[in-house]
């Protein structure tokens, strides 16, 4: 749909006598739903573009779609949207949706009208999936209005619309305020200039062509493999194991997300199905379900329905086992990474799992990365192996060594099915908006500012008091500190500065096994450690260290404090200091979010100017220059 100016928008008139629970009224014409409120509903309304011979039809669709909204002003910012054929919606942000009448198609999956609530996560760092109009897939077209219809919406208003949607705010509060603390993600969930007038309470926003959005359009070459894998999952008598391999930005996570949506919908449609879905999340840099810089095995639930990219913030999954890698890439400690992946796959084997499992991998396919891929293929024993190829990655993927057959406890010898399809970067047009490092920082911030399962508070951590935990071999608190291998011989005088202002992994250790520690300047440094003896709990951010009293001031995610409290009192606590990036906006926030007292000495920051020849040296990974290439 092409709208040239804001004059084409619905006109809002103030209704001062309306109450907070009901602001909508019926249109006298009965052909559309009206918008009487002076406040706006920030929702994306777009219709498809067609050939020139259908321009008249498109204009009619456009004129109807603009007015097919009924707005109810309440705490959830609820709106009702009526759709007709060939009309569609593009929404960004976090929101819930109920299909009141008809149906929708989302990522090639059909959803019928029902009382079920669908939760959507549409960040602007990703291509935005389209919510397409569809009919009710059944013999009788049903209407599922809320039992407590406080919106004063009458059935007569829906008669001319084959599809009616109810859109309202997500249960997650405060999530969109992350940009107040970390400005780089200020427009992660909302457009810079909303199409409708801005509304502070709305968690979903309108996307229009002027926003230069990138709709999620699935390439035709993906449709057949998706359907083929869906049928294999549906008809398999034993466990199905799907593994997707490709380079960076090839669409691995998106393909698996689409596949997962088809699988979960099939499980919901079969009322007697007891099947489970497991997700091996082995990409520590861009995890789907793991904590930042971690790998995990997760059970994904088919209900409640959660769609889109939720950045590990929703609760439609259960983490069965998780390990803290400590880096966004396996390149830093590949042997430890392989050790963790082996333990996750071994745990999967121990469960004698009959259902379908999916495996998500990082995009490291060169050098030692190829050795990692070959190792995981032999260990995981996939039934379906899918390559997302580009012109550059094809020669690397040809180096993979795939056994002719596999054998598991549930299957006799079987031949893995290998499928090669072109890669498709669905977020290429948006890559300039958000870098991978910015999204990693957002994940860490969201973790440390998550108060409850659905509530966030992005006030700087310095406004709250950290936990005070004692440390030392003879103490009840932290009894071991682990550094990467290359820092085992760290100068004792530098240990404190190597800990302050850093993110660490908090683990518990089995009490049956003694710790091999060496006390260096009051710090219990682990000399050797067996990964299987420690259990990863959560991340912590060290504010400061008091060496005289042997106390660490640590910020812990508020949503995980209860998990720490539930651990047995006699366990041994270990912190692991690796290379997880620190969100410095929390330790040194802007003057707009916190007022500094000049007498306060910050242990991890300095306001002094560097001297003339004093610089911060950074190692360049790419040392090639344009002059080193021979021009032809």
C-alpha positions in Angstrom: 0.0 0.0 0.0 1.4 3.4 -1.0 0.4 6.4 1.1 2.0 9.7 0.0 1.3 11.8 3.0 0.0 11.8 6.5 -3.1 13.5 5.3 -4.3 10.1 4.2 -4.3 8.9 7.9 -7.6 8.5 9.8 -8.6 11.8 11.5 -8.7 11.6 15.3 -11.2 13.6 17.3 -11.0 14.0 21.1 -13.7 12.3 23.1 -13.4 13.8 26.6 -16.5 11.9 27.9 -15.2 8.4 27.1 -14.1 6.2 29.9 -10.8 4.4 30.1 -12.2 1.0 29.3 -14.2 1.8 26.2 -13.4 4.3 23.6 -14.6 2.7 20.4 -17.9 3.2 18.7 -19.5 1.7 15.6 -19.4 3.4 12.2 -22.8 4.4 10.9 -22.0 3.0 7.5 -21.2 -0.4 9.0 -18.5 -1.0 6.3 -15.4 -0.4 8.5 -14.4 0.0 12.1 -14.0 3.6 13.3 -11.3 5.4 15.4 -12.9 7.9 17.7 -10.0 8.3 20.1 -7.6 11.2 20.0 -4.8 8.9 20.8 -3.3 6.6 18.1 -2.8 2.9 17.8 0.7 2.4 16.5 0.2 -0.5 14.2 1.6 -1.3 10.7 -0.9 -1.5 7.9 0.3 -2.5 4.5 -1.2 -4.2 1.5 0.5 -5.9 -1.3 1.5 -4.2 -4.5 0.0 -5.7 -7.7 0.3 -5.3 -11.4 -0.9 -2.2 -13.2 -4.2 -3.8 -14.3 -5.1 -4.1 -10.6 -4.3 -0.5 -9.6 -8.0 0.3 -9.0 -8.4 -2.7 -6.7 -5.3 -1.7 -4.8 -6.6 1.9 -4.3 -9.8 0.5 -2.9 -7.9 -1.9 -0.6 -5.8 1.0 0.6 -8.7 3.3 1.3 -10.5 0.5 3.3 -7.5 -0.7 5.2 -6.7 2.8 6.6 -10.1 2.9 8.2 -10.4 -0.7 9.3 -9.3 0.0 12.9 -11.2 0.4 16.1 -9.2 1.7 19.0 -9.9 1.0 22.6 -7.9 3.1 25.0 -7.0 1.0 28.0 -3.9 -0.1 29.8 -3.1 -2.6 27.0 -3.5 -0.1 24.2 -5.9 -2.5 22.5 -7.0 -2.1 18.9 -9.2 -4.1 16.5 -8.1 -4.4 12.9 -10.4 -5.7 10.1 -8.7 -7.2 7.1 -10.0 -8.2 3.7 -8.4 -10.2 0.9 -4.8 -9.2 -0.1 -4.4 -7.0 3.0 -1.6 -7.5 5.4 0.0 -6.0 8.5 3.6 -5.1 9.4 4.1 -4.5 13.1 7.3 -4.0 15.0 7.9 -4.2 18.8 6.6 -6.7 21.3 2.9 -7.3 21.3 0.1 -9.9 21.7 -2.5 -10.8 19.1 -5.8 -12.7 19.1 -7.4 -13.8 15.9 -11.1 -12.9 16.6 -12.4 -14.0 13.2 -11.0 -15.6 10.1 -7.3 -16.5 10.1 -3.8 -15.3 9.3 -0.7 -16.7 7.6 2.6 -16.0 9.3 5.8 -17.4 7.8 3.8 -19.8 5.6 2.0 -21.2 8.7 -1.8 -20.8 9.0 -3.4 -19.8 12.3 -7.1 -20.0 12.9 -9.3 -17.8 14.9 -9.5 -18.9 18.6 -9.3 -17.6 22.1 -5.5 -18.4 22.2 -3.2 -15.4 22.5 -0.1 -15.2 20.2 3.0 -13.3 21.4 5.1 -11.6 18.7 8.7 -10.3 18.9 9.6 -8.1 16.0 12.9 -6.2 16.5 14.0 -3.8 13.7 17.4 -5.6 13.6 15.6 -8.4 11.7 13.4 -8.5 8.6 9.8 -8.0 9.7 7.5 -11.0 9.0 4.2 -10.2 7.4 0.8 -11.0 9.0 -1.2 -11.9 6.0 -5.0 -12.1 5.7 -6.6 -15.6 5.5 -9.9 -17.3 6.0 -11.0 -19.5 8.8 -9.9 -23.1 7.9 -13.1 -24.9 8.7 -16.7 -25.4 7.8 -18.0 -22.6 10.0 -16.6 -19.1 10.4 -16.5 -18.5 14.1 -16.1 -15.2 16.1 -14.1 -15.3 19.3 -14.8 -12.1 21.2 -13.4 -11.7 24.7 -16.0 -12.8 27.3 -15.7 -9.5 29.0 -16.2 -7.2 26.0 -15.3 -3.9 27.6 -14.5 -2.5 24.1 -18.2 -2.1 23.1 -17.5 -3.8 19.8 -20.6 -5.3 18.3 -20.8 -8.3 16.0 -22.5 -6.2 13.3 -19.2 -4.3 12.9 -17.4 -7.5 11.8 -19.8 -8.7 9.1 -18.0 -7.1 6.2 -14.5 -8.4 7.4 -13.5 -12.0 6.8 -10.6 -11.5 9.2 -10.6 -9.5 12.5 -7.6 -9.2 14.8 -7.2 -7.9 18.3 -3.8 -6.4 18.9 -2.6 -5.3 22.3 0.4 -4.7 24.5 2.8 -7.5 25.6 3.0 -8.6 29.2 6.6 -7.5 29.2 6.9 -4.0 30.7 9.9 -1.7 30.5 11.7 -3.6 27.7 11.5 -0.8 25.2 13.2 1.6 27.6 16.6 -0.1 27.1 17.5 2.8 24.7 17.4 5.2 27.7 20.4 3.5 29.1 22.1 2.2 25.9 21.4 4.6 23.1 22.6 2.3 20.3 19.4 0.2 20.7 17.0 3.2 21.1 15.3 2.2 17.9 15.6 -1.6 18.2 11.8 -2.0 18.8 10.3 1.2 17.5 10.8 3.3 14.4 12.6 6.6 14.6 9.5 8.4 13.3 6.3 6.5 14.1 3.7 6.5 11.4 1.0 7.3 13.9 1.6 9.9 16.6 3.9 8.6 19.3 2.3 6.9 22.3 4.5 6.1 25.3 2.4 3.2 26.5 2.3 1.2 23.3 4.8 -1.6 22.9 4.1 -2.1 19.2 4.5 0.4 16.4 3.4 1.1 12.8 5.8 0.3 10.0 5.3 2.0 6.7 7.2 2.2 3.4 8.7 5.5 4.5 10.4 3.6 7.4 12.5 1.7 4.8 11.5 -1.6 6.4 12.7 -4.9 5.1 9.8 -7.4 5.0 10.7 -11.0 5.6 10.3 -12.6 2.1 11.1 -16.2 2.0 13.1 -17.3 -1.1 11.4 -19.9 -3.2 14.4 -22.2 -2.9 13.7 -22.5 0.9 10.0 -23.6 0.5 10.7 -27.2 -0.7 13.3 -28.0 2.0 11.1 -26.6 4.7 8.2 -28.7 3.6 10.4 -31.8 3.2 11.8 -31.4 6.7 8.3 -30.8 8.1 7.1 -34.1 6.5 10.1 -36.0 7.9 9.3 -34.6 11.3 5.6 -35.5 11.0 6.1 -39.1 9.7 9.2 -40.1 11.6 8.8 -43.0 14.0 12.0 -42.2 15.8 14.0 -39.2 16.7 14.7 -36.7 13.9 17.9 -34.6 14.1 18.2 -31.5 11.9 21.5 -29.7 11.6 21.9 -26.5 9.6 25.4 -25.3 8.5 26.4 -22.1 6.8 28.7 -19.1 7.0 28.0 -15.8 8.8 24.7 -14.1 7.9 23.6 -17.0 5.8 20.2 -17.3 7.5 20.8 -20.3 9.7 18.9 -19.0 12.8 16.1 -17.7 10.6 15.7 -21.1 8.8 15.6 -23.0 12.1 13.1 -20.5 13.5 10.8 -21.0 10.5 11.2 -24.8 10.9 10.4 -24.6 14.6 7.2 -22.6 14.0 6.0 -25.3 11.6 6.9 -28.1 14.0 5.2 -26.5 17.0 2.0 -25.7 15.0 1.8 -29.4 13.9 2.1 -30.5 17.6 -0.7 -28.1 18.6 -3.0 -29.3 15.8 -2.6 -32.9 17.0 -4.4 -32.9 20.4 -3.1 -36.3 21.4 0.5 -35.6 20.5 3.0 -36.0 23.3 6.0 -35.1 21.2 8.7 -32.8 22.5 11.1 -30.5 20.6 14.7 -30.0 21.7 16.9 -27.2 20.6 20.7 -27.5 20.8 21.8 -23.8 20.9 25.6 -24.0 20.1 26.1 -20.4 18.9 27.3 -18.4 21.9 27.5 -15.1 20.0 23.9 -15.1 18.7 22.0 -17.5 21.0 18.3 -18.3 20.5 17.7 -19.6 24.0 21.0 -19.5 25.9 22.3 -16.8 28.2 25.0 -14.5 26.7 28.2 -16.3 25.6 26.7 -19.7 26.6 25.6 -22.9 24.9 22.7 -25.0 26.0 20.1 -27.8 25.4 16.5 -26.6 25.7 13.0 -28.0 25.5 10.8 -25.8 23.5 7.0 -25.8 24.3 4.4 -25.6 21.6 2.2 -23.5 23.9 2.0 -20.6 24.6 2.7 -19.5 21.0 5.7 -17.3 20.8 6.7 -16.0 17.3 9.6 -13.9 16.0 13.0 -13.1 17.5 12.7 -12.9 21.3 16.4 -12.6 22.2 16.0 -15.3 24.9 13.5 -13.1 26.7 10.4 -15.2 26.6 9.4 -18.2 28.6 8.3 -20.8 26.0 11.2 -23.0 26.7 13.0 -24.8 29.6 16.8 -25.0 29.8 17.8 -28.6 30.5 21.6 -28.1 30.6 23.8 -25.0 30.0 27.5 -24.2 29.9 29.2 -20.8 30.1 31.7 -20.5 27.2 32.8 -17.0 28.1 33.2 -15.7 24.6 31.0 -14.9 21.6 33.1 -17.2 19.4 34.5 -20.7 19.8 37.8 -19.4 18.4 39.0 -18.2 21.8 39.0 -21.6 23.5 38.0 -24.2 20.9 38.9 -27.2 23.0 36.6 -26.1 25.9 33.9 -25.3 23.4 34.1 -28.9 22.0 34.1 -30.3 25.5 30.8 -28.4 26.3 29.1 -29.4 23.0 30.1 -33.1 23.7 28.5 -33.0 27.1 25.3 -31.4 25.7 25.0 -34.1 23.0 25.8 -36.8 25.5 23.0 -35.5 27.7 20.6 -35.6 24.7 21.6 -39.2 24.2 21.0 -40.1 27.8 17.4 -38.9 27.6 16.6 -41.5 24.9 14.7 -38.7 23.2 12.2 -39.9 20.6 11.1 -36.5 19.3 12.7 -33.9 17.0 15.8 -31.9 17.8 17.4 -29.0 16.0 21.0 -27.8 16.2 22.1 -24.2 15.8 25.8 -23.5 15.0 28.0 -20.5 14.7 29.1 -19.3 11.2 32.8 -20.3 11.7 33.5 -22.6 8.7 37.1 -21.8 8.0 40.3 -23.3 9.4 39.8 -24.9 12.7 36.1 -24.1 12.4 35.8 -26.9 9.8 37.4 -29.3 12.4 34.7 -28.3 14.9 31.9 -28.9 12.3 33.2 -32.3 11.4 33.5 -33.2 15.1 29.9 -32.1 15.9 28.5 -34.0 12.8 30.1 -37.2 14.0 28.9 -36.6 17.6 25.4 -35.4 16.9 24.7 -37.9 14.1 22.1 -35.8 12.2 19.3 -37.5 10.2 19.1 -34.3 8.0 22.1 -32.1 7.2 21.3 -28.8 5.5 23.9 -26.6 3.9 23.2 -22.8 3.3 25.7 -22.1 0.6 27.2 -18.9 -0.9 29.8 -18.6 -3.6 32.5 -18.1 -1.0 31.3 -20.7 1.5 30.7 -23.5 -1.0 34.4 -24.4 -1.3 34.7 -24.6 2.5 31.6 -26.7 2.9 33.0 -29.2 0.4 35.7 -30.0 2.9 33.2 -31.5 5.3 33.7 -35.1 6.1 30.2 -36.8 6.4 30.1 -40.5 7.4 28.2 -42.7 5.1 25.9 -43.9 7.9 25.2 -43.4 11.6 23.8 -45.6 14.3 22.1 -44.5 17.6 20.4 -46.2 20.5 17.0 -45.6 18.8 18.0 -46.2 15.2 19.9 -48.8 13.3 22.3 -47.8 10.6 20.8 -44.8 8.7 22.1 -42.6 5.9 22.0 -38.8 6.7 20.0 -36.8 4.1 22.1 -33.9 2.8 20.4 -30.9 1.3 22.2 -27.9 -0.3 20.3 -24.7 -0.8 21.4 -21.1 -1.5 22.0 -18.9 1.6 19.8 -15.9 1.9 20.7 -13.0 4.3 17.2 -11.8 5.2 18.6 -8.9 7.3 21.2 -7.6 4.8 19.4 -4.3 4.3 19.3 -3.7 8.1 22.9 -4.8 8.9 24.0 -1.1 8.9 21.5 -0.3 11.7 22.6 -2.8 14.3 25.9 -4.5 14.7 26.3 -7.9 16.3 28.2 -6.4 19.2 25.3 -4.0 19.9 22.8 -6.9 20.0 25.2 -8.8 22.3 25.3 -5.8 24.6 21.5 -5.6 24.6 21.2 -9.3 25.6 23.5 -8.7 28.6 21.6 -5.5 29.6 18.3 -7.3 29.3 19.6 -10.0 31.6 20.9 -7.7 34.3 17.8 -5.5 34.2 15.2 -8.2 34.2 13.4 -7.8 37.5 10.8 -10.6 37.0 9.9 -12.9 34.1 8.1 -10.0 32.4 9.3 -6.8 34.0 12.4 -4.8 33.2 14.0 -1.8 34.9 16.7 -0.1 32.9 17.8 2.3 35.6 21.7 2.2 35.8 22.9 -0.6 38.1 24.9 2.0 40.0 21.6 3.3 41.4 21.2 0.1 43.3 23.4 -1.7 45.8 25.3 -4.8 44.7 25.4 -8.0 46.6 28.3 -8.4 49.0 29.9 -11.8 48.8 32.9 -12.9 50.7 35.7 -14.7 48.9 38.6 -16.9 49.9 39.3 -20.6 50.4 38.3 -20.4 54.0 35.2 -18.4 53.4 31.6 -19.5 52.9 31.2 -17.5 49.6 33.4 -17.6 46.5 36.1 -20.3 47.0 37.5 -20.4 43.5 38.3 -17.9 40.7 39.1 -19.2 37.2 40.9 -17.3 34.5 41.5 -18.3 30.9 44.5 -20.4 30.2 46.6 -17.6 28.9 46.2 -15.6 32.2 47.0 -18.4 34.6 50.3 -16.6 35.5 48.6 -13.3 36.1 50.6 -11.0 38.5 48.9 -11.0 41.9 48.8 -7.3 42.0 46.8 -7.2 38.8 44.1 -9.7 39.8 41.9 -7.1 41.4 41.9 -4.8 38.4 41.3 -7.9 36.2 38.0 -8.5 38.1 36.6 -5.1 38.7 34.1 -3.9 36.2 33.9 -7.3 34.4 31.2 -9.9 33.7 31.8 -13.3 35.2 30.1 -16.7 35.2 28.8 -17.9 38.5 29.0 -21.6 39.1 28.6 -24.1 42.0 31.0 -26.9 42.6 30.4 -30.4 43.8 31.3 -30.6 47.5 32.7 -34.2 47.1 35.6 -33.0 45.1 38.3 -30.6 46.5 39.3 -27.5 44.6 42.8 -27.1 43.3 43.4 -23.5 44.3 46.4 -21.3 45.0 46.0 -18.2 47.1 47.5 -15.1 45.4 47.1 -11.9 47.3 44.0 -13.2 49.1 42.4 -14.5 45.8 41.8 -18.3 45.5 42.9 -18.9 41.9 42.0 -22.2 40.4 45.0 -24.0 39.0 43.2 -26.9 37.3 39.5 -27.7 36.9 37.3 -30.4 35.4 34.3 -28.8 33.7 31.9 -31.6 34.6 32.3 -30.8 38.3 30.8 -27.3 38.1 27.2 -26.2 37.3 26.6 -22.9 35.6 24.0 -20.8 37.3 24.0 -17.2 35.9 26.2 -14.2 35.1 27.4 -11.6 37.5 28.9 -8.1 37.1 31.6 -7.3 39.6 31.3 -3.7 40.8 34.4 -3.6 43.0 36.6 -5.7 45.3 37.5 -5.0 48.9 40.7 -6.9 49.4 41.1 -6.0 53.1 37.8 -7.5 54.1 37.8 -10.1 51.2 34.5 -9.0 49.9 33.3 -8.7 46.3 30.5 -6.4 45.4 28.6 -8.2 42.6 25.5 -7.3 40.6 23.3 -10.4 39.9 20.3 -10.4 37.6 17.3 -9.8 39.9 15.3 -12.6 38.2 18.0 -15.1 39.1 18.6 -14.1 42.8 16.0 -16.6 43.9 17.8 -19.4 42.0 21.0 -18.5 43.9 19.1 -18.6 47.2 17.7 -22.0 46.5 21.1 -23.7 46.2 22.3 -25.8 49.1 24.2 -23.9 51.8 27.2 -26.2 51.7 28.0 -25.8 48.0 31.3 -24.2 46.8 30.9 -21.2 44.7 33.2 -20.5 41.7 33.4 -17.4 39.4 34.8 -17.7 35.9 36.4 -14.6 34.3 36.5 -14.9 30.6 35.9 -12.5 27.7 32.3 -11.5 28.0 31.9 -7.9 27.1 31.0 -5.5 29.9 28.0 -3.1 29.3 29.9 0.1 30.2 26.7 2.1 30.0 25.8 0.5 33.3 29.1 1.3 35.0 29.5 4.8 33.5 26.0 6.0 32.5 25.3 9.4 31.0 24.7 12.4 33.1 21.0 12.3 32.0 20.4 9.0 33.9 22.6 9.6 37.0 24.2 12.5 38.9 27.8 12.0 39.9 29.2 13.2 43.2 32.7 14.6 42.7 33.9 13.0 45.9 33.1 9.5 44.6 36.1 7.5 43.2 35.0 5.1 40.6 37.3 2.0 40.6 36.9 1.0 37.0 36.9 4.4 35.2 39.0 7.5 34.8 38.0 11.0 33.7 41.6 12.2 33.1 42.8 13.1 29.7 45.4 10.9 28.0 48.8 12.3 27.4 49.8 13.4 23.9 51.5 10.1 22.9 49.4 7.8 25.2 47.0 5.7 23.2 44.8 2.6 23.7 46.3 -0.1 21.5 44.0 -2.5 19.7 45.0 -5.5 17.6 43.7 -5.5 14.1 42.4 -8.8 12.9 42.5 -7.8 9.2 46.0 -6.5 8.4 45.4 -6.5 4.6 45.5 -3.1 2.9 44.1 -2.2 -0.5 47.6 -1.6 -1.7 48.4 -5.2 -1.1 46.0 -6.4 -3.8 47.1 -6.5 -7.4 44.8 -4.5 -9.7 43.9 -6.3 -12.9 
